Amino acid sequence: MGVSHSYLTRVEAQRLLGVTTFGMWRLVRKYDKFPKPDERPYSPFNRNQEPEEVWDATQLYSWAARTAEFAHRGAVLLRHSPENSAPGRWLGHRDTPRGPALDWHTEIGVIRLVHCGDSRVATDIASALASNGNKDSVVTVCALYGDMGLGGPALVAADTAHPDIEYEAGWDDVATYVGQVLPWWPDLLRLPSLIRAWKPGAQVAMVEIPANDNEKVLRRVAANESFDVTSRVAATDMANGIRNNRIDNTNHEIEIFCMEGYGDRPNQVVPGAVPDTTHHPLPCDGDREALQSGWHKLALHTHPDAVAALEVAVGREPDLLPFGAVTEIPVQPGTISDRWTRRLTMCDPTAAHAVLAQDAKVDAFFIDPLTDMPVLCAPGDGGKQVWRFYAPLSLPAGGAELASVVLHHTLWVLTSDGHVHPAPCTPAEHLWWGDGWGDRASEAASVVDQLLTDLSAIVDLHKHWDAPKGLTDLFNEEHKKGAELTRATLLHARMTPPRTR
């Protein structure tokens, strides 16, 4: 994205401007705005490179175009354009290695506009033309910059005379040479078939937004009768949300890039295609509990599509899943975590296990029978085994209460009826303690505050910074690994006013 930079040595700069060494010396004294040289940027690929005086190629090429004496040697689209120029002639589309382009014959030669926003598109295509004889007589190649300029979408240009030098060009300048408004396609509708089919005066195409991979996965689940109906409804709901977002984002993109213009000067741009909104918006954001139930059943499934759908949900809306934050701790006999792992039950992997494992090698799969959380044992760094698991969102209470908290890699909750649990934590947070380099351990304080009141509480960390300041101060201290904080200690901290700082 954007203009790629290149540099010219003194000899190359003289060749570009058509001057001698003395002529170069004269330019520095004649023109106050003549670009100043710099030292060639450091390159890790050429560590023995000697210091050398170089010019930014884009800066020098642009200066030349705006200076009467050298305009004929400068950037083509930055030169002073002729007045009352004749309208250009559309030459149709041309396929390029970076996608289809539209060609226009103008008074300055053929302008090729490639509807692609990747880096070095203009340079790559201009270089290919120059090295292959430029049979189409293209004078400059334009590609999308990916931003908005004053007269329309911003462009990057590279002239076939100097293909390695890119510069930013104005959409309205190109439109002036062409003699008409130019089409622009939003990212999701920048399809080769649509660009190839466009002709001047064509009606704006109304096109269905293509489904992305995530939507395709969810639609497959929704159509698969081997899944529970609640899971299929949950997958449909999320797929509809993805489709709605993509249409809304595309419409917003069109509003930005195809705006009418500034003041009395209209932008010379029209959308080449717009999304089909016949059924927009699709129904989504249904009953939260029903959706959570559907995703819970998918998490327990063993079908590969359930795994793929769960990966989509983890990245898009993890709050719908019955799992908290991913946690990893070393396998250490004799520790508080060892007491917890002794109750784990070995099992066959489910979709939840597969998503938790990702591509890692796994030695064994487990489930916590008290919280239903998936757990796996896998090799960690240096070959040492680790436990990886989802933190629960809540704990089973059964009339018990929080007895103490142990600090060992994460927070561990000991209950009055003798059980040990990893502390609950929401998917987007993490539990820690000690000096946070200016940050505060408010997440841990908030979880403990809620569990002191109700051991079975479904923890909510949206406003964890509002946790009791005394508890936050307690967890902000540097405790030894394995330190145990009793219920009495925690309750006292919760009632303690914040420390003065």
C-alpha positions as CSV (number, residue, x, y, z in Angstrom):
1,M,0.0,0.0,0.0
2,G,1.3,3.5,-0.8
3,V,4.3,4.8,-2.7
4,S,7.4,2.6,-2.7
5,H,10.6,4.6,-2.3
6,S,13.7,4.3,-4.3
7,Y,16.9,6.3,-4.4
8,L,19.2,7.8,-7.0
9,T,22.9,8.3,-6.9
10,R,24.4,11.5,-8.1
11,V,25.1,10.0,-11.5
12,E,21.5,8.6,-11.8
13,A,20.1,12.0,-10.7
14,Q,22.1,13.8,-13.4
15,R,21.0,11.3,-16.0
16,L,17.3,11.8,-14.9
17,L,17.6,15.6,-15.2
18,G,19.9,15.5,-18.2
19,V,22.6,17.7,-16.6
20,T,26.4,17.5,-16.1
21,T,28.2,17.6,-12.8
22,F,28.5,21.3,-13.2
23,G,24.8,21.6,-14.1
24,M,24.0,19.7,-10.9
25,W,26.1,22.2,-9.0
26,R,24.2,25.0,-10.7
27,L,20.8,23.7,-9.7
28,V,21.5,23.8,-6.0
29,R,22.2,27.5,-6.3
30,K,19.5,28.4,-8.8
31,Y,16.5,26.6,-7.1
32,D,15.8,27.1,-3.4
33,K,13.5,24.1,-3.4
34,F,15.8,21.7,-5.2
35,P,15.7,18.5,-3.2
36,K,18.6,18.0,-0.8
37,P,20.6,14.8,-0.9
38,D,20.7,12.4,2.0
39,E,22.8,9.4,3.0
40,R,21.6,6.1,1.5
41,P,19.3,4.3,4.0
42,Y,20.9,1.4,5.9
43,S,20.2,-2.0,4.3
44,P,20.6,-5.2,6.3
45,F,21.3,-7.0,3.0
46,N,24.4,-4.8,2.3
47,R,26.2,-4.3,5.5
48,N,29.4,-3.3,3.8
49,Q,27.8,-0.5,2.0
50,E,29.9,2.7,1.9
51,P,28.2,6.0,2.8
52,E,26.9,7.6,-0.3
53,E,25.0,10.8,-1.2
54,V,21.6,9.9,-2.8
55,W,18.4,11.6,-3.7
56,D,14.9,10.4,-2.9
57,A,13.7,9.4,-6.4
58,T,10.1,10.3,-5.9
59,Q,11.0,13.7,-4.5
60,L,13.4,14.6,-7.3
61,Y,11.1,13.3,-10.0
62,S,8.1,15.2,-8.6
63,W,10.3,18.4,-8.3
64,A,11.3,18.1,-11.9
65,A,7.7,17.9,-13.1
66,R,6.7,21.1,-11.3
67,T,9.8,23.0,-12.6
68,A,9.4,24.5,-16.1
69,E,13.1,23.8,-17.0
70,F,12.8,20.1,-16.3
71,A,9.0,19.4,-16.6
72,H,9.6,17.3,-19.7
73,R,11.8,15.0,-17.6
74,G,9.6,14.8,-14.5
75,A,6.6,12.7,-13.4
76,V,4.1,12.6,-16.3
77,L,0.9,13.2,-14.2
78,L,2.5,16.0,-12.2
79,R,3.3,18.2,-15.1
80,H,1.2,21.2,-16.0
81,S,-1.7,19.7,-18.0
82,P,-2.6,21.4,-21.3
83,E,-5.7,23.6,-21.4
84,N,-8.8,22.5,-23.3
85,S,-7.3,19.1,-23.9
86,A,-9.4,16.7,-26.1
87,P,-11.3,13.9,-24.3
88,G,-9.5,10.6,-24.2
89,R,-10.6,7.4,-25.9
90,W,-11.4,4.3,-24.0
91,L,-9.3,1.3,-25.2
92,G,-11.0,-1.4,-23.2
93,H,-9.5,-3.6,-20.5
94,R,-6.1,-5.4,-20.4
95,D,-5.3,-8.3,-18.2
96,T,-2.1,-7.8,-16.1
97,P,-0.3,-10.0,-13.6
98,R,-1.9,-7.8,-10.9
99,G,-5.4,-8.0,-12.2
100,P,-7.4,-6.4,-15.1
101,A,-6.7,-2.7,-16.0
102,L,-8.6,-0.1,-18.0
103,D,-6.7,1.7,-20.7
104,W,-7.3,5.2,-22.0
105,H,-5.7,6.9,-25.0
106,T,-5.1,10.6,-24.1
107,E,-3.1,13.6,-25.3
108,I,-0.1,12.5,-23.3
109,G,-0.3,8.8,-24.4
110,V,-2.0,5.7,-23.0
111,I,-2.8,5.8,-19.3
112,R,-3.3,2.4,-17.7
113,L,-5.4,2.2,-14.5
114,V,-5.0,-1.0,-12.5
115,H,-7.7,-1.5,-9.8
116,C,-5.4,-3.0,-7.2
117,G,-4.1,-1.6,-4.0
118,D,-1.2,-3.9,-3.3
119,S,2.3,-2.5,-3.0
120,R,4.5,-1.9,-6.1
121,V,1.7,-2.6,-8.5
122,A,2.4,0.4,-10.6
123,T,6.2,-0.2,-10.7
124,D,5.8,-3.9,-11.4
125,I,3.5,-3.4,-14.4
126,A,5.4,-0.4,-15.8
127,S,8.6,-2.4,-15.5
128,A,7.1,-5.3,-17.4
129,L,5.9,-3.0,-20.1
130,A,9.3,-1.3,-20.5
131,S,11.2,-4.5,-20.6
132,N,8.8,-6.1,-23.2
133,G,8.8,-3.3,-25.7
134,N,5.7,-1.5,-24.4
135,K,3.6,-2.4,-27.5
136,D,0.5,-0.7,-26.1
137,S,2.4,2.6,-25.9
138,V,1.5,3.1,-22.2
139,V,3.1,6.2,-20.8
140,T,2.1,5.8,-17.2
141,V,0.5,3.1,-15.0
142,C,-1.7,4.0,-12.1
143,A,-2.8,1.8,-9.2
144,L,-4.9,2.4,-6.1
145,Y,-3.2,4.0,-3.1
146,G,-5.8,2.7,-0.7
147,D,-6.6,6.1,0.7
148,M,-8.8,9.1,-0.3
149,G,-7.3,12.1,-2.1
150,L,-8.8,15.6,-2.7
151,G,-10.3,14.8,-6.1
152,G,-11.2,11.1,-5.6
153,P,-9.4,7.9,-4.6
154,A,-5.6,8.4,-4.2
155,L,-3.4,6.8,-6.9
156,V,0.1,5.6,-7.1
157,A,1.7,6.1,-10.6
158,A,4.9,4.8,-12.3
159,D,5.9,6.0,-15.7
160,T,7.2,3.5,-18.2
161,A,10.2,5.9,-18.9
162,H,11.2,5.5,-15.2
163,P,9.3,2.5,-13.9
164,D,11.2,2.2,-10.6
165,I,10.0,5.6,-9.5
166,E,6.6,5.7,-8.0
167,Y,4.7,8.9,-7.1
168,E,1.3,9.9,-5.9
169,A,-1.1,11.1,-8.6
170,G,-4.5,12.8,-8.5
171,W,-7.6,10.9,-9.6
172,D,-9.0,14.2,-10.9
173,D,-5.9,14.8,-13.0
174,V,-6.3,11.4,-14.7
175,A,-10.0,12.1,-15.2
176,T,-9.2,15.4,-16.9
177,Y,-7.0,13.6,-19.4
178,V,-9.6,10.9,-19.9
179,G,-12.4,13.4,-20.2
180,Q,-15.0,11.7,-18.1
181,V,-15.6,10.3,-14.6
182,L,-13.8,7.1,-13.8
183,P,-15.2,4.0,-12.2
184,W,-14.0,2.7,-8.8
185,W,-14.8,-0.6,-7.2
186,P,-15.1,-1.2,-3.4
187,D,-12.7,-3.8,-2.1
188,L,-15.2,-6.7,-1.8
189,L,-16.5,-6.1,-5.3
190,R,-13.2,-5.5,-7.0
191,L,-13.7,-8.6,-9.0
192,P,-11.9,-9.2,-12.3
193,S,-15.2,-10.2,-14.0
194,L,-16.8,-6.9,-13.1
195,I,-13.8,-4.8,-14.1
196,R,-13.6,-6.6,-17.5
197,A,-17.3,-6.1,-18.1
198,W,-17.3,-2.3,-17.5
199,K,-17.8,0.1,-20.4
200,P,-18.2,3.9,-20.4
201,G,-21.8,4.9,-19.7
202,A,-22.6,1.4,-18.2
203,Q,-25.1,1.2,-15.5
204,V,-23.8,0.6,-12.0
205,A,-23.8,-3.1,-11.4
206,M,-25.7,-4.4,-8.4
207,V,-23.8,-7.5,-7.2
208,E,-24.2,-9.9,-4.3
209,I,-21.3,-9.6,-1.9
210,P,-19.2,-12.9,-2.2
211,A,-19.2,-15.0,1.0
212,N,-15.8,-15.1,2.7
213,D,-14.4,-18.3,4.2
214,N,-15.9,-17.8,7.6
215,E,-19.4,-17.3,6.2
216,K,-19.0,-20.4,4.0
217,V,-18.0,-22.5,7.0
218,L,-21.0,-21.3,9.0
219,R,-23.4,-21.9,6.1
220,R,-22.2,-25.5,5.8
221,V,-22.9,-26.1,9.5
222,A,-26.3,-24.5,9.1
223,A,-27.2,-26.8,6.3
224,N,-25.8,-30.0,8.0
225,E,-28.7,-31.9,9.6
226,S,-26.2,-33.9,11.7
227,F,-25.9,-30.9,14.0
228,D,-28.5,-30.0,16.6
229,V,-31.1,-27.5,15.4
230,T,-29.9,-24.9,18.0
231,S,-26.4,-25.2,16.7
232,R,-27.6,-24.7,13.1
233,V,-29.5,-21.6,14.3
234,A,-26.5,-20.3,16.1
235,A,-24.3,-20.8,12.9
236,T,-26.9,-19.1,10.7
237,D,-27.1,-16.1,13.1
238,M,-23.4,-15.5,13.0
239,A,-23.2,-16.1,9.2
240,N,-26.0,-13.5,8.8
241,G,-24.1,-11.1,11.0
242,I,-20.9,-11.5,8.8
243,R,-22.9,-10.9,5.7
244,N,-24.6,-7.8,7.1
245,N,-21.2,-6.4,8.3
246,R,-19.7,-6.9,4.8
247,I,-22.5,-5.1,3.1
248,D,-22.5,-2.3,5.6
249,N,-18.8,-1.9,5.3
250,T,-18.9,-1.9,1.5
251,N,-21.7,0.8,1.5
252,H,-19.6,2.9,3.9
253,E,-16.5,2.5,1.7
254,I,-18.6,3.7,-1.3
255,E,-19.8,6.7,0.6
256,I,-16.2,7.7,1.4
257,F,-14.5,7.0,-2.0
258,C,-17.4,8.1,-4.2
259,M,-18.4,11.2,-2.3
260,E,-19.7,14.1,-4.5
261,G,-16.7,16.3,-3.8
262,Y,-15.5,19.3,-2.0
263,G,-17.3,22.7,-2.4
264,D,-18.2,23.4,-6.0
265,R,-15.7,20.9,-7.4
266,P,-17.3,17.5,-7.9
267,N,-15.2,14.3,-7.7
268,Q,-14.7,12.5,-11.0
269,V,-15.6,9.1,-9.7
270,V,-18.5,6.7,-9.8
271,P,-18.9,3.2,-8.2
272,G,-18.4,0.5,-10.7
273,A,-20.6,-1.8,-8.6
274,V,-22.7,-1.7,-5.4
275,P,-23.8,-4.5,-3.1
276,D,-27.2,-6.1,-3.6
277,T,-29.3,-5.1,-0.6
278,T,-32.5,-6.8,-1.6
279,H,-32.7,-8.8,1.6
280,H,-30.4,-6.6,3.7
281,P,-30.2,-6.8,6.7
282,L,-30.5,-10.5,7.4
283,P,-31.8,-11.4,10.8
284,C,-29.1,-11.8,13.4
285,D,-28.4,-11.1,17.1
286,G,-31.1,-13.5,18.3
287,D,-31.8,-14.7,21.8
288,R,-28.5,-14.8,23.6
289,E,-29.2,-17.9,25.8
290,A,-30.3,-19.9,22.7
291,L,-27.3,-18.9,20.8
292,Q,-25.0,-19.8,23.7
293,S,-26.7,-23.2,23.9
294,G,-26.1,-23.8,20.2
295,W,-22.5,-23.0,20.4
296,H,-22.0,-25.1,23.5
297,K,-23.3,-28.2,21.6
298,L,-21.1,-27.4,18.7
299,A,-18.1,-27.2,21.0
300,L,-18.8,-30.8,22.2
301,H,-19.2,-32.1,18.6
302,T,-16.5,-34.0,16.7
303,H,-17.3,-33.0,13.1
304,P,-14.5,-31.1,11.3
305,D,-17.0,-28.4,10.4
306,A,-17.7,-27.9,14.1
307,V,-14.0,-27.2,14.6
308,A,-13.9,-24.7,11.8
309,A,-17.1,-23.0,13.0
310,L,-15.8,-22.8,16.6
311,E,-12.6,-21.1,15.3
312,V,-14.7,-18.5,13.6
313,A,-16.7,-17.9,16.8
314,V,-13.5,-17.6,18.9
315,G,-12.2,-14.8,16.7
316,R,-15.6,-13.1,16.1
317,E,-17.7,-13.4,19.3
318,P,-16.0,-15.5,22.0
319,D,-18.6,-14.3,24.6
320,L,-21.1,-16.8,23.0
321,L,-18.8,-19.7,23.9
322,P,-18.9,-21.5,27.3
323,F,-15.1,-20.9,27.8
324,G,-13.0,-18.2,29.3
325,A,-9.4,-17.2,28.6
326,V,-6.9,-19.7,27.3
327,T,-4.4,-20.5,30.1
328,E,-1.1,-22.5,30.0
329,I,0.9,-23.7,33.0
330,P,3.8,-26.0,33.4
331,V,3.3,-29.6,34.6
332,Q,4.7,-29.4,38.2
333,P,4.0,-32.3,40.7
334,G,3.3,-31.2,44.2
335,T,1.8,-27.8,43.3
336,I,-1.7,-26.5,43.6
337,S,-2.3,-27.2,40.0
338,D,-1.3,-30.8,40.5
339,R,-4.2,-31.2,43.0
340,W,-6.6,-30.0,40.3
341,T,-5.2,-32.2,37.5
342,R,-5.7,-35.3,39.5
343,R,-9.4,-35.0,39.1
344,L,-9.3,-34.5,35.3
345,T,-10.9,-37.3,33.2
346,M,-9.2,-38.4,30.0
347,C,-11.5,-38.3,26.9
348,D,-11.6,-38.2,23.2
349,P,-11.1,-34.8,21.7
350,T,-14.0,-32.5,20.9
351,A,-14.2,-29.4,18.6
352,A,-13.3,-27.4,21.7
353,H,-10.1,-29.5,22.3
354,A,-9.1,-29.1,18.6
355,V,-9.5,-25.3,18.7
356,L,-7.6,-25.2,22.0
357,A,-4.8,-27.3,20.6
358,Q,-4.5,-25.5,17.2
359,D,-1.6,-27.1,15.4
360,A,0.3,-28.2,18.5
361,K,1.2,-31.8,19.2
362,V,-1.0,-33.1,22.0
363,D,-0.1,-35.9,24.4
364,A,-3.6,-36.4,25.9
365,F,-7.0,-34.8,26.1
366,F,-9.0,-34.3,29.3
367,I,-12.1,-32.7,30.7
368,D,-12.7,-31.2,34.1
369,P,-15.8,-33.1,35.4
370,L,-16.8,-30.3,37.7
371,T,-16.7,-27.4,35.2
372,D,-16.8,-29.3,31.8
373,M,-13.7,-27.3,30.7
374,P,-11.5,-28.9,28.0
375,V,-7.9,-29.5,29.0
376,L,-5.0,-30.9,27.2
377,C,-1.4,-32.0,28.0
378,A,1.2,-31.0,25.4
379,P,4.9,-30.5,25.0
380,G,5.9,-26.9,25.8
381,D,9.1,-24.9,25.2
382,G,12.2,-27.1,25.7
383,G,10.1,-30.2,25.5
384,K,8.7,-29.8,29.0
385,Q,5.1,-30.7,29.4
386,V,2.4,-28.0,29.9
387,W,-1.3,-28.0,30.8
388,R,-3.4,-25.9,28.4
389,F,-7.0,-25.2,29.3
390,Y,-9.9,-22.7,29.0
391,A,-10.6,-20.9,32.3
392,P,-14.2,-21.5,33.4
393,L,-16.7,-18.6,33.3
394,S,-18.1,-19.7,36.6
395,L,-17.6,-22.3,39.3
396,P,-20.0,-24.9,40.8
397,A,-20.9,-23.8,44.3
398,G,-23.3,-26.3,45.9
399,G,-23.5,-24.1,49.0
400,A,-19.8,-23.7,49.4
401,E,-17.9,-20.4,49.5
402,L,-14.4,-19.2,48.5
403,A,-12.0,-20.3,51.2
404,S,-8.7,-19.0,49.8
405,V,-6.8,-18.0,46.6
406,V,-3.4,-19.4,45.7
407,L,-1.1,-17.6,43.3
408,H,0.8,-20.0,41.0
409,H,1.1,-19.1,37.3
410,T,-2.6,-18.1,37.5
411,L,-5.2,-17.7,40.3
412,W,-6.5,-20.9,41.9
413,V,-9.6,-20.9,44.0
414,L,-9.9,-23.2,47.0
415,T,-13.5,-23.8,48.2
416,S,-14.9,-24.5,51.6
417,D,-15.9,-28.0,50.5
418,G,-12.4,-29.0,49.5
419,H,-12.3,-28.4,45.8
420,V,-9.6,-26.6,43.7
421,H,-10.4,-24.7,40.6
422,P,-8.7,-22.4,38.1
423,A,-10.2,-19.0,38.8
424,P,-12.9,-18.0,36.3
425,C,-11.9,-15.4,33.7
426,T,-13.6,-14.0,30.6
427,P,-12.1,-14.7,27.1
428,A,-10.5,-11.3,26.5
429,E,-8.9,-10.9,29.9
430,H,-6.0,-12.5,31.9
431,L,-5.4,-12.9,35.6
432,W,-2.1,-11.8,37.1
433,W,-0.6,-10.1,40.1
434,G,2.4,-8.1,41.1
435,D,4.1,-5.0,39.6
436,G,2.4,-4.4,36.2
437,W,4.8,-1.6,35.2
438,G,2.1,1.0,35.8
439,D,-0.8,-1.3,35.1
440,R,-3.0,-2.5,37.9
441,A,-4.1,-6.1,38.7
442,S,-7.7,-5.1,38.7
443,E,-8.9,-8.2,36.8
444,A,-7.8,-10.5,39.5
445,A,-9.3,-8.2,42.2
446,S,-12.6,-8.0,40.4
447,V,-12.9,-11.8,40.0
448,V,-12.1,-12.4,43.7
449,D,-14.5,-9.6,44.7
450,Q,-17.4,-11.3,42.8
451,L,-16.5,-14.8,44.1
452,L,-16.4,-13.6,47.7
453,T,-20.0,-12.6,47.4
454,D,-21.1,-15.6,45.3
455,L,-18.9,-18.5,44.5
456,S,-21.1,-19.4,41.5
457,A,-21.2,-15.9,40.0
458,I,-20.6,-15.7,36.2
459,V,-17.7,-13.3,36.3
460,D,-18.1,-10.0,34.5
461,L,-14.9,-8.0,33.8
462,H,-16.3,-5.2,31.6
463,K,-15.6,-2.7,34.5
464,H,-12.8,-4.5,36.3
465,W,-11.1,-1.2,37.0
466,D,-14.0,-0.5,39.5
467,A,-12.9,-3.4,41.7
468,P,-12.4,-2.5,45.4
469,K,-9.1,-0.6,45.6
470,G,-7.9,-2.5,48.7
471,L,-8.2,-5.8,46.8
472,T,-6.4,-4.3,43.8
473,D,-3.6,-3.0,46.0
474,L,-3.3,-6.5,47.5
475,F,-2.9,-8.2,44.1
476,N,-0.6,-5.4,43.0
477,E,1.9,-6.5,45.6
478,E,4.8,-8.9,44.7
479,H,3.7,-12.2,46.2
480,K,5.8,-15.4,46.2
481,K,4.8,-18.0,43.7
482,G,2.4,-20.4,45.5
483,A,1.4,-17.7,48.1
484,E,-2.1,-18.4,49.6
485,L,-4.4,-15.6,50.5
486,T,-7.1,-16.6,53.0
487,R,-10.7,-15.6,52.9
488,A,-10.1,-13.4,56.0
489,T,-7.2,-11.7,54.2
490,L,-9.2,-11.1,51.1
491,L,-12.3,-9.7,53.0
492,H,-10.1,-7.4,55.0
493,A,-8.4,-6.1,51.8
494,R,-11.8,-5.6,50.2
495,M,-12.8,-3.3,53.1
496,T,-9.5,-1.4,53.2
497,P,-9.5,2.1,51.8
498,P,-7.1,2.8,48.9
499,R,-3.6,3.6,49.7
500,T,-2.5,7.2,49.3
501,R,0.2,7.7,46.6
